[in-house]
Amino acid sequence: ELISSLRSRLQTLWEERELVLSEARECAERGEELEAMVQDVCKPNEFERYMMFIGDLEKVVSLLLCLSSRLARVQNAMRRIDGNTDAEEKQSLNERHKLLSRQREDAKDLKENLDRRERVVSGILAKYLTDQQLQDYRRFVQVKTSLLIEQKDLEEQIKFFEEQLENLEKSIP
Protein backbone atom coordinates (compact mmCIF):
# COMPACT_ATOMS: atom_id res chain seq x y z
CA GLU A 1 0.00 0.00 0.00
CA LEU A 2 2.83 2.38 0.92
CA ILE A 3 4.73 1.50 -2.26
CA SER A 4 1.61 2.17 -4.31
CA SER A 5 1.16 5.51 -2.57
CA LEU A 6 4.79 6.50 -3.22
CA ARG A 7 4.52 5.50 -6.90
CA SER A 8 1.33 7.53 -7.23
CA ARG A 9 2.97 10.57 -5.61
CA LEU A 10 5.98 10.19 -7.91
CA GLN A 11 3.71 10.01 -10.95
CA THR A 12 2.01 13.23 -9.86
CA LEU A 13 5.39 14.93 -9.36
CA TRP A 14 6.62 13.79 -12.79
CA GLU A 15 3.47 15.24 -14.36
CA GLU A 16 3.97 18.51 -12.47
CA ARG A 17 7.58 18.60 -13.66
CA GLU A 18 6.44 18.21 -17.27
CA LEU A 19 4.03 21.14 -16.83
CA VAL A 20 6.78 23.30 -15.33
CA LEU A 21 9.17 22.34 -18.15
CA SER A 22 6.49 23.28 -20.66
CA GLU A 23 6.02 26.64 -18.92
CA ALA A 24 9.82 27.08 -18.93
CA ARG A 25 9.89 26.52 -22.71
CA GLU A 26 7.13 29.13 -23.17
CA CYS A 27 9.05 31.52 -20.91
CA ALA A 28 12.22 30.94 -22.95
CA GLU A 29 10.28 31.79 -26.14
CA ARG A 30 9.03 35.01 -24.53
CA GLY A 31 12.61 35.69 -23.50
CA GLU A 32 13.81 35.29 -27.09
CA GLU A 33 11.11 37.68 -28.33
CA LEU A 34 12.05 40.17 -25.63
CA GLU A 35 15.73 39.79 -26.47
CA ALA A 36 15.08 40.58 -30.15
CA MET A 37 13.03 43.64 -29.22
CA VAL A 38 15.68 44.89 -26.78
CA GLN A 39 18.40 44.37 -29.38
CA ASP A 40 16.38 46.42 -31.89
CA VAL A 41 15.86 49.41 -29.60
CA CYS A 42 18.96 49.57 -27.37
CA LYS A 43 22.54 50.58 -28.03
CA PRO A 44 24.96 47.62 -28.33
CA ASN A 45 26.52 48.20 -24.89
CA GLU A 46 23.05 48.44 -23.30
CA PHE A 47 21.96 45.25 -25.03
CA GLU A 48 25.12 43.55 -23.75
CA ARG A 49 24.24 44.64 -20.20
CA TYR A 50 20.75 43.22 -20.64
CA MET A 51 22.10 39.89 -21.94
CA MET A 52 24.66 39.61 -19.14
CA PHE A 53 21.94 40.28 -16.56
CA ILE A 54 19.57 37.65 -18.04
CA GLY A 55 22.38 35.08 -18.25
CA ASP A 56 23.53 35.76 -14.71
CA LEU A 57 19.96 35.67 -13.38
CA GLU A 58 19.65 31.96 -14.07
CA LYS A 59 23.17 31.20 -12.83
CA VAL A 60 22.82 33.08 -9.53
CA VAL A 61 19.33 31.81 -8.73
CA SER A 62 20.40 28.24 -9.54
CA LEU A 63 23.53 28.62 -7.40
CA LEU A 64 21.52 29.91 -4.44
CA LEU A 65 19.00 27.09 -4.75
CA CYS A 66 21.70 24.45 -5.06
CA LEU A 67 23.63 25.74 -2.05
CA SER A 68 20.47 26.05 0.05
CA SER A 69 19.48 22.51 -0.86
CA ARG A 70 22.92 21.10 -0.03
CA LEU A 71 23.00 23.05 3.23
CA ALA A 72 19.58 21.68 4.20
CA ARG A 73 20.78 18.11 3.56
CA VAL A 74 23.85 18.68 5.75
CA GLN A 75 21.68 20.20 8.49
CA ASN A 76 19.38 17.17 8.33
CA ALA A 77 22.38 14.87 8.63
CA MET A 78 23.63 16.91 11.60
CA ARG A 79 20.25 16.49 13.34
CA ARG A 80 20.64 12.71 13.01
CA ILE A 81 23.96 12.77 14.87
CA ASP A 82 23.79 10.69 18.02
CA GLY A 83 26.14 8.95 20.43
CA ASN A 84 26.96 6.29 17.81
CA THR A 85 28.19 8.82 15.24
CA ASP A 86 31.98 8.82 15.05
CA ALA A 87 33.96 12.01 15.65
CA GLU A 88 35.35 12.06 12.11
CA GLU A 89 31.85 12.12 10.60
CA LYS A 90 30.75 14.86 13.02
CA GLN A 91 33.82 16.91 12.10
CA SER A 92 33.19 16.38 8.39
CA LEU A 93 29.56 17.50 8.71
CA ASN A 94 30.57 20.58 10.71
CA GLU A 95 33.18 21.55 8.12
CA ARG A 96 30.74 21.05 5.24
CA HIS A 97 28.13 23.10 7.10
CA LYS A 98 30.58 25.99 7.63
CA LEU A 99 31.75 25.88 4.01
CA LEU A 100 28.22 25.74 2.58
CA SER A 101 27.08 28.53 4.91
CA ARG A 102 29.92 30.77 3.70
CA GLN A 103 29.23 29.89 0.08
CA ARG A 104 25.53 30.65 0.51
CA GLU A 105 26.36 34.02 2.06
CA ASP A 106 28.60 34.76 -0.93
CA ALA A 107 25.78 33.73 -3.27
CA LYS A 108 23.41 36.07 -1.40
CA ASP A 109 25.89 38.88 -2.05
CA LEU A 110 25.87 37.93 -5.74
CA LYS A 111 22.06 38.04 -5.69
CA GLU A 112 22.08 41.52 -4.13
CA ASN A 113 24.50 42.65 -6.83
CA LEU A 114 22.26 41.06 -9.44
CA ASP A 115 19.25 42.94 -8.01
CA ARG A 116 21.16 46.22 -8.36
CA ARG A 117 22.03 45.32 -11.95
CA GLU A 118 18.37 44.54 -12.61
CA ARG A 119 17.44 48.05 -11.50
CA VAL A 120 20.07 49.47 -13.89
CA VAL A 121 18.76 47.33 -16.76
CA SER A 122 15.18 48.38 -15.93
CA GLY A 123 16.27 52.01 -16.05
CA ILE A 124 17.87 51.47 -19.46
CA LEU A 125 14.81 49.67 -20.81
CA ALA A 126 12.48 52.34 -19.41
CA LYS A 127 14.07 54.80 -21.88
CA TYR A 128 13.09 52.66 -24.87
CA LEU A 129 10.10 50.50 -24.02
CA THR A 130 6.44 51.34 -23.52
CA ASP A 131 4.95 50.82 -20.06
CA GLN A 132 3.35 47.58 -21.28
CA GLN A 133 6.63 46.30 -22.73
CA LEU A 134 8.42 47.18 -19.49
CA GLN A 135 5.77 45.28 -17.52
CA ASP A 136 6.25 42.32 -19.87
CA TYR A 137 10.00 42.43 -19.20
CA ARG A 138 9.48 42.53 -15.42
CA ARG A 139 6.94 39.71 -15.60
CA PHE A 140 9.40 37.67 -17.69
CA VAL A 141 12.15 38.11 -15.05
CA GLN A 142 9.73 37.20 -12.26
CA VAL A 143 8.33 34.14 -14.06
CA LYS A 144 11.81 32.94 -15.06
CA THR A 145 12.92 33.11 -11.43
CA SER A 146 9.75 31.41 -10.15
CA LEU A 147 10.06 28.60 -12.68
CA LEU A 148 13.69 27.97 -11.70
CA ILE A 149 12.66 27.71 -8.05
CA GLU A 150 9.70 25.47 -8.87
CA GLN A 151 11.84 23.18 -11.05
CA LYS A 152 14.47 22.80 -8.33
CA ASP A 153 11.80 22.10 -5.70
CA LEU A 154 10.17 19.42 -7.86
CA GLU A 155 13.53 17.81 -8.62
CA GLU A 156 14.30 17.65 -4.89
CA GLN A 157 10.90 16.13 -4.11
CA ILE A 158 11.22 13.58 -6.91
CA LYS A 159 14.70 12.62 -5.72
CA PHE A 160 13.42 12.25 -2.15
CA PHE A 161 10.44 10.06 -3.10
CA GLU A 162 12.53 7.94 -5.49
CA GLU A 163 15.00 7.28 -2.66
CA GLN A 164 12.14 6.44 -0.28
CA LEU A 165 10.61 4.05 -2.81
CA GLU A 166 13.97 2.41 -3.51
CA ASN A 167 14.68 1.94 0.21
CA LEU A 168 11.22 0.56 0.84
CA GLU A 169 11.44 -1.90 -2.08
CA LYS A 170 14.86 -3.10 -0.84
CA SER A 171 13.49 -3.65 2.67
CA ILE A 172 10.72 -5.97 1.50
CA PRO A 173 11.86 -9.57 1.00
CYANA upper distance limits for C-alpha pairs under 8 A (distance plus 0.5 A):
  1 GLU  CA      5 SER  CA      6.69
  2 LEU  CA      6 LEU  CA      6.67
  3 ILE  CA      7 ARG  CA      6.62
  3 ILE  CA    165 LEU  CA      6.94
  3 ILE  CA    168 LEU  CA      7.75
  3 ILE  CA    169 GLU  CA      8.02
  4 SER  CA      8 SER  CA      6.61
  5 SER  CA      9 ARG  CA      6.67
  6 LEU  CA     10 LEU  CA      6.59
  6 LEU  CA    161 PHE  CA      7.18
  6 LEU  CA    164 GLN  CA      8.42
  6 LEU  CA    165 LEU  CA      6.83
  7 ARG  CA     11 GLN  CA      6.62
  7 ARG  CA    165 LEU  CA      7.98
  8 SER  CA     12 THR  CA      6.82
  9 ARG  CA     13 LEU  CA      6.74
  9 ARG  CA    161 PHE  CA      8.40
 10 LEU  CA     14 TRP  CA      6.59
 10 LEU  CA    158 ILE  CA      6.82
 10 LEU  CA    161 PHE  CA      7.07
 10 LEU  CA    162 GLU  CA      7.84
 11 GLN  CA     15 GLU  CA      6.75
 12 THR  CA     16 GLU  CA      6.70
 13 LEU  CA     17 ARG  CA      6.57
 13 LEU  CA    154 LEU  CA      7.23
 13 LEU  CA    157 GLN  CA      8.20
 13 LEU  CA    158 ILE  CA      6.96
 14 TRP  CA     18 GLU  CA      6.79
 14 TRP  CA    158 ILE  CA      7.97
 15 GLU  CA     19 LEU  CA      6.92
 16 GLU  CA     20 VAL  CA      6.74
 16 GLU  CA    154 LEU  CA      8.28
 17 ARG  CA     21 LEU  CA      6.55
 17 ARG  CA    151 GLN  CA      7.28
 17 ARG  CA    154 LEU  CA      6.90
 17 ARG  CA    155 GLU  CA      8.34
 18 GLU  CA     22 SER  CA      6.61
 19 LEU  CA     23 GLU  CA      6.71
 20 VAL  CA     24 ALA  CA      6.54
 20 VAL  CA    147 LEU  CA      7.28
 20 VAL  CA    150 GLU  CA      7.92
 20 VAL  CA    151 GLN  CA      7.13
 21 LEU  CA     25 ARG  CA      6.73
 21 LEU  CA    151 GLN  CA      8.13
 22 SER  CA     26 GLU  CA      6.89
 23 GLU  CA     27 CYS  CA      6.58
 23 GLU  CA    147 LEU  CA      8.19
 24 ALA  CA     28 ALA  CA      6.57
 24 ALA  CA    144 LYS  CA      7.80
 24 ALA  CA    147 LEU  CA      6.93
 25 ARG  CA     29 GLU  CA      6.80
 26 GLU  CA     30 ARG  CA      6.83
 27 CYS  CA     31 GLY  CA      6.57
 27 CYS  CA    140 PHE  CA      7.45
 27 CYS  CA    143 VAL  CA      7.87
 27 CYS  CA    144 LYS  CA      7.12
 28 ALA  CA     32 GLU  CA      6.72
 29 GLU  CA     33 GLU  CA      6.84
 30 ARG  CA     34 LEU  CA      6.58
 30 ARG  CA    140 PHE  CA      7.85
 31 GLY  CA     35 GLU  CA      6.45
 31 GLY  CA    140 PHE  CA      7.43
 32 GLU  CA     36 ALA  CA      6.74
 33 GLU  CA     37 MET  CA      6.82
 34 LEU  CA     38 VAL  CA      6.57
 34 LEU  CA    137 TYR  CA      7.61
 35 GLU  CA     39 GLN  CA      6.54
 35 GLU  CA     51 MET  CA      8.32
 36 ALA  CA     40 ASP  CA      6.73
 37 MET  CA     41 VAL  CA      6.94
 38 VAL  CA     42 CYS  CA      6.24
 38 VAL  CA     47 PHE  CA      7.02
 38 VAL  CA    125 LEU  CA      8.19
 39 GLN  CA     43 LYS  CA      8.09
 39 GLN  CA     44 PRO  CA      7.90
 39 GLN  CA     47 PHE  CA      6.19
 41 VAL  CA    128 TYR  CA      6.87
 42 CYS  CA     46 GLU  CA      6.38
 42 CYS  CA     47 PHE  CA      6.25
 42 CYS  CA    125 LEU  CA      8.27
 42 CYS  CA    128 TYR  CA      7.59
 43 LYS  CA     47 PHE  CA      6.64
 44 PRO  CA     48 GLU  CA      6.63
 45 ASN  CA     49 ARG  CA      6.81
 46 GLU  CA     50 TYR  CA      6.80
 46 GLU  CA    121 VAL  CA      8.41
 46 GLU  CA    124 ILE  CA      7.63
 47 PHE  CA     51 MET  CA      6.69
 48 GLU  CA     52 MET  CA      6.59
 49 ARG  CA     53 PHE  CA      6.63
 49 ARG  CA    121 VAL  CA      7.52
 50 TYR  CA     54 ILE  CA      6.75
 50 TYR  CA    121 VAL  CA      6.50
 51 MET  CA     55 GLY  CA      6.57
 52 MET  CA     56 ASP  CA      6.48
 53 PHE  CA     57 LEU  CA      6.44
 53 PHE  CA    114 LEU  CA      7.67
 53 PHE  CA    117 ARG  CA      7.34
 53 PHE  CA    118 GLU  CA      7.32
 53 PHE  CA    121 VAL  CA      8.24
 54 ILE  CA     58 GLU  CA      7.45
 55 GLY  CA     59 LYS  CA      7.21
 56 ASP  CA     60 VAL  CA      6.37
 56 ASP  CA    114 LEU  CA      8.08
 57 LEU  CA     61 VAL  CA      6.58
 57 LEU  CA    114 LEU  CA      7.57
 57 LEU  CA    145 THR  CA      8.24
 58 GLU  CA     62 SER  CA      6.40
 58 GLU  CA    144 LYS  CA      8.47
 58 GLU  CA    145 THR  CA      7.82
 58 GLU  CA    148 LEU  CA      8.05
 59 LYS  CA     63 LEU  CA      6.51
 60 VAL  CA     64 LEU  CA      6.64
 60 VAL  CA    107 ALA  CA      7.46
 60 VAL  CA    110 LEU  CA      7.37
 60 VAL  CA    111 LYS  CA      6.82
 61 VAL  CA     65 LEU  CA      6.68
 61 VAL  CA    111 LYS  CA      7.95
 61 VAL  CA    145 THR  CA      7.57
 61 VAL  CA    148 LEU  CA      7.94
 61 VAL  CA    149 ILE  CA      8.36
 62 SER  CA     66 CYS  CA      6.52
 62 SER  CA    148 LEU  CA      7.55
 62 SER  CA    149 ILE  CA      8.40
 63 LEU  CA     67 LEU  CA      6.59
 63 LEU  CA    107 ALA  CA      7.45
 64 LEU  CA     68 SER  CA      6.52
 64 LEU  CA    104 ARG  CA      6.92
 64 LEU  CA    107 ALA  CA      6.34
 64 LEU  CA    108 LYS  CA      7.62
 65 LEU  CA     69 SER  CA      6.54
 65 LEU  CA    149 ILE  CA      7.67
 65 LEU  CA    152 LYS  CA      7.69
 66 CYS  CA     70 ARG  CA      6.66
 67 LEU  CA     71 LEU  CA      6.46
 67 LEU  CA    100 LEU  CA      7.01
 67 LEU  CA    103 GLN  CA      7.78
 67 LEU  CA    104 ARG  CA      6.35
 68 SER  CA     72 ALA  CA      6.59
 68 SER  CA    104 ARG  CA      7.35
 69 SER  CA     73 ARG  CA      6.86
 70 ARG  CA     74 VAL  CA      6.83
 70 ARG  CA    100 LEU  CA      8.01
 71 LEU  CA     75 GLN  CA      6.62
 71 LEU  CA     97 HIS  CA      6.93
 71 LEU  CA    100 LEU  CA      6.41
 71 LEU  CA    101 SER  CA      7.53
 72 ALA  CA     76 ASN  CA      6.62
 73 ARG  CA     77 ALA  CA      6.73
 74 VAL  CA     78 MET  CA      6.62
 74 VAL  CA     93 LEU  CA      7.04
 74 VAL  CA     96 ARG  CA      7.81
 74 VAL  CA     97 HIS  CA      6.80
 75 GLN  CA     79 ARG  CA      6.77
 75 GLN  CA     97 HIS  CA      7.71
 76 ASN  CA     80 ARG  CA      7.09
 77 ALA  CA     81 ILE  CA      7.27
 77 ALA  CA     93 LEU  CA      8.15
 78 MET  CA     90 LYS  CA      8.04
 78 MET  CA     93 LEU  CA      7.13
 78 MET  CA     94 ASN  CA      8.40
 81 ILE  CA     85 THR  CA      6.30
 81 ILE  CA     90 LYS  CA      7.84
 85 THR  CA     89 GLU  CA      7.27
 85 THR  CA     90 LYS  CA      7.42
 86 ASP  CA     90 LYS  CA      7.00
 87 ALA  CA     91 GLN  CA      6.56
 88 GLU  CA     92 SER  CA      6.60
 89 GLU  CA     93 LEU  CA      6.65
 90 LYS  CA     94 ASN  CA      6.67
 91 GLN  CA     95 GLU  CA      6.65
 92 SER  CA     96 ARG  CA      6.65
 93 LEU  CA     97 HIS  CA      6.49
 94 ASN  CA     98 LYS  CA      6.73
 95 GLU  CA     99 LEU  CA      6.64
 96 ARG  CA    100 LEU  CA      6.45
 97 HIS  CA    101 SER  CA      6.46
 98 LYS  CA    102 ARG  CA      6.72
 99 LEU  CA    103 GLN  CA      6.65
100 LEU  CA    104 ARG  CA      6.46
101 SER  CA    105 GLU  CA      6.73
102 ARG  CA    106 ASP  CA      6.76
103 GLN  CA    107 ALA  CA      6.65
104 ARG  CA    108 LYS  CA      6.63
105 GLU  CA    109 ASP  CA      6.88
106 ASP  CA    110 LEU  CA      6.87
107 ALA  CA    111 LYS  CA      6.69
108 LYS  CA    112 GLU  CA      6.74
109 ASP  CA    113 ASN  CA      6.74
110 LEU  CA    114 LEU  CA      6.54
111 LYS  CA    115 ASP  CA      6.60
112 GLU  CA    116 ARG  CA      6.90
113 ASN  CA    117 ARG  CA      6.78
114 LEU  CA    118 GLU  CA      6.60
115 ASP  CA    119 ARG  CA      6.95
116 ARG  CA    120 VAL  CA      7.00
117 ARG  CA    121 VAL  CA      6.65
118 GLU  CA    122 SER  CA      6.50
119 ARG  CA    123 GLY  CA      6.64
120 VAL  CA    124 ILE  CA      6.81
121 VAL  CA    125 LEU  CA      6.63
122 SER  CA    126 ALA  CA      6.42
122 SER  CA    134 LEU  CA      8.23
123 GLY  CA    127 LYS  CA      7.33
124 ILE  CA    128 TYR  CA      7.81
125 LEU  CA    129 LEU  CA      6.26
125 LEU  CA    134 LEU  CA      7.48
126 ALA  CA    130 THR  CA      7.87
126 ALA  CA    131 ASP  CA      8.21
126 ALA  CA    134 LEU  CA      7.07
129 LEU  CA    133 GLN  CA      6.09
129 LEU  CA    134 LEU  CA      6.36
130 THR  CA    134 LEU  CA      6.63
131 ASP  CA    135 GLN  CA      6.65
132 GLN  CA    136 ASP  CA      6.67
133 GLN  CA    137 TYR  CA      6.74
134 LEU  CA    138 ARG  CA      6.77
135 GLN  CA    139 ARG  CA      6.51
136 ASP  CA    140 PHE  CA      6.52
137 TYR  CA    141 VAL  CA      6.86
138 ARG  CA    142 GLN  CA      6.70
139 ARG  CA    143 VAL  CA      6.44
140 PHE  CA    144 LYS  CA      6.42
141 VAL  CA    145 THR  CA      6.72
142 GLN  CA    146 SER  CA      6.66
143 VAL  CA    147 LEU  CA      6.48
144 LYS  CA    148 LEU  CA      6.79
145 THR  CA    149 ILE  CA      6.88
146 SER  CA    150 GLU  CA      6.58
147 LEU  CA    151 GLN  CA      6.43
148 LEU  CA    152 LYS  CA      6.72
149 ILE  CA    153 ASP  CA      6.64
150 GLU  CA    154 LEU  CA      6.64
151 GLN  CA    155 GLU  CA      6.64
152 LYS  CA    156 GLU  CA      6.70
153 ASP  CA    157 GLN  CA      6.75
154 LEU  CA    158 ILE  CA      6.51
155 GLU  CA    159 LYS  CA      6.56
156 GLU  CA    160 PHE  CA      6.62
157 GLN  CA    161 PHE  CA      6.67
158 ILE  CA    162 GLU  CA      6.46
159 LYS  CA    163 GLU  CA      6.66
160 PHE  CA    164 GLN  CA      6.73
161 PHE  CA    165 LEU  CA      6.51
162 GLU  CA    166 GLU  CA      6.55
163 GLU  CA    167 ASN  CA      6.58
164 GLN  CA    168 LEU  CA      6.56
165 LEU  CA    169 GLU  CA      6.55
166 GLU  CA    170 LYS  CA      6.69
167 ASN  CA    171 SER  CA      6.72
168 LEU  CA    172 ILE  CA      7.08
